[in-house]
């Protein structure tokens, strides 16, 4: 048996299933409990036939009593459902919440975008941000970032912190695979609706990751306000995110591509899972498939004096389950990469 008994709430969903796939290869985490709501009572093999090792494990209801004896619980429930479960678990139980319940520090922003009372704020689990890795390691409760937020913050956070870009008129357009919308069947996610087509959704500043990104970029700017216009797109693929993040260059004389690229290189040169590509290589979602990596490339549009950073992640990897496992490793004192791969699957 491994060193920690692990429970997964929301195990029937895509993020929960990806977590179980990754946990199967972890040397110290043993999955003791899998739980879900609508599919409670079913076997893991019937819900996730790709998981061969524990097919006879039965999904329990996602209620506090199901997780008795667990040292670590991953909560992969819909937004707004994590707080009640987390509040009922013992203080000694380490928790990584893949939902949004504890990401925002501003209660008004939470209530505006999620439509229910704010439950509080936990340590924000994006380990590559300055100081975040140690903060995660010192925490028993960690809020896993949103998938879009991860792709955008890794692209822009170092540039904002270094004062290389303006804090207003930041514009992001990002495309995600359909798994980002969850596993519940809806007409808009049917194969016949998605294949051969791309579409925008939640247009006009209403996507719930907008305040999350603004909050973290404002922190990078020493509390100065940041404004973001974010437009998400649904792409005809099952998983992956490609985000194009643009911002005006700072008015300081001499800020150009060389300084911008050097800033990103310095921020991530020692990182296991974030990579700035060689010049003229551009991120593709296919290159991070199945991995916990984020890949970046940067350009400067001199005509309009804007920096452009393109980033790609697997929305179920670095955007959800992979990052959650990375955080759990840090929380439990293990190497952050245990159970994870920086290498994508190809072709």
MORA-V866031 format. One record per residue. N is the residue number from 0. BURIAL is b if it has 16 or more other C-alpha atoms within 10 Angstrom, else e. Layout:
n & burial
N & BURIAL
N & BURIAL
This chain:
n & burial
0 & e
1 & e
2 & e
3 & b
4 & b
5 & b
6 & b
7 & b
8 & b
9 & b
10 & b
11 & b
12 & b
13 & b
14 & b
15 & b
16 & b
17 & b
18 & b
19 & b
20 & b
21 & b
22 & b
23 & b
24 & e
25 & b
26 & e
27 & b
28 & b
29 & b
30 & b
31 & b
32 & b
33 & b
34 & b
35 & b
36 & b
37 & e
38 & b
39 & b
40 & e
41 & b
42 & b
43 & b
44 & b
45 & e
46 & b
47 & b
48 & e
49 & e
50 & b
51 & e
52 & e
53 & e
54 & e
55 & e
56 & b
57 & b
58 & b
59 & b
60 & b
61 & b
62 & b
63 & e
64 & e
65 & b
66 & b
67 & e
68 & e
69 & b
70 & b
71 & b
72 & b
73 & b
74 & b
75 & b
76 & b
77 & e
78 & e
79 & b
80 & e
81 & b
82 & b
83 & e
84 & b
85 & b
86 & e
87 & e
88 & b
89 & e
90 & e
91 & e
92 & b
93 & b
94 & b
95 & b
96 & b
97 & b
98 & b
99 & b
100 & b
101 & b
102 & b
103 & b
104 & b
105 & e
106 & e
107 & e
108 & b
109 & b
110 & e
111 & e
112 & e
113 & b
114 & e
115 & e
116 & e
117 & b
118 & b
119 & e
120 & b
121 & b
122 & b
123 & b
124 & b
125 & b
126 & b
127 & b
128 & b
129 & e
130 & e
131 & e
132 & b
133 & e
134 & b
135 & b
136 & b
137 & e
138 & b
139 & b
140 & b
141 & b
142 & b
143 & b
144 & b
145 & b
146 & b
147 & b
148 & b
149 & b
150 & b
151 & b
152 & b
153 & b
154 & b
155 & b
156 & b
157 & b
158 & b
159 & b
160 & b
161 & e
162 & b
163 & b
164 & b
165 & b
166 & b
167 & e
168 & e
169 & b
170 & b
171 & b
172 & b
173 & b
174 & b
175 & b
176 & b
177 & b
178 & b
179 & b
180 & e
181 & e
182 & e
183 & e
184 & e
185 & e
186 & e
187 & e
188 & b
189 & e
190 & e
191 & e
192 & e
193 & b
194 & e
195 & e
196 & e
197 & e
198 & e
199 & e
200 & e
201 & e
202 & e
203 & e
204 & e
205 & e
206 & b
207 & b
208 & b
209 & b
210 & b
211 & b
212 & b
213 & b
214 & b
215 & b
216 & b
217 & b
218 & b
219 & b
220 & b
221 & e
222 & e
223 & e
224 & e
225 & b
226 & b
227 & b
228 & b
229 & b
230 & b
231 & b
232 & b
233 & b
234 & b
235 & b
236 & b
237 & e
238 & b
239 & b
240 & b
241 & b
242 & b
243 & b
244 & b
245 & b
246 & b
247 & b
248 & b
249 & b
250 & e
251 & e
252 & e
253 & e
254 & b
255 & b
256 & b
257 & e
258 & e
259 & b
260 & b
261 & e
262 & b
263 & b
264 & b
265 & e
266 & b
267 & b
268 & e
269 & e
270 & e
271 & e
272 & b
273 & b
274 & b
275 & b
276 & e
277 & e
278 & e
279 & e
280 & e
281 & b
282 & b
283 & b
284 & b
285 & b
286 & b
287 & b
288 & b
289 & b
290 & b
291 & b
292 & b
293 & b
294 & b
295 & b
296 & b
297 & b
298 & b
299 & b
300 & e
301 & e
302 & e
303 & e
304 & b
305 & b
306 & b
307 & b
308 & b
309 & b
310 & b
311 & b
312 & b
313 & b
314 & b
315 & b
316 & b
317 & b
318 & b
319 & b
320 & b
321 & b
322 & b
323 & b
324 & b
325 & b
326 & b
327 & b
328 & b
329 & b
330 & b
331 & b
332 & e
333 & e
334 & e
335 & b
336 & b
337 & b
338 & b
339 & b
340 & b
341 & b
342 & e
343 & b
344 & e
345 & e
346 & e
